Amino acid sequence: MDVSLRPAVLTDMNFLWEVHCNAMKPYVSELFGWNEDFQERYFEEHYNPEKTSIILVDETQVGMIRIDESPLGYMLTNLE
């Protein structure tokens, strides 16, 4: 099994939205209720491909990772 990363691009948004829904919808639904319009709008407003990488397993897209930099260093912001 070969695991690798590639930089995300704007055209990855649909794939990443699907990953986000699969990873987060069950939890958000249980805690707060899932408002599709709000979730999609929030996702689109905060989507930043410059800080996001696509996780590949044997060249197949399986998820994403986002790492942000702050004055304190690097922070794993999202892993789905």
Secondary structure, DSSP 8 states (H G I E B T S, - for coil): --EEEEE--GGGHHHHHHHHHHHHHHHHHHHT---HHHHHHHHHHH--GGGEEEEEETTEEEEEEEEEEETTEEEEEEE-
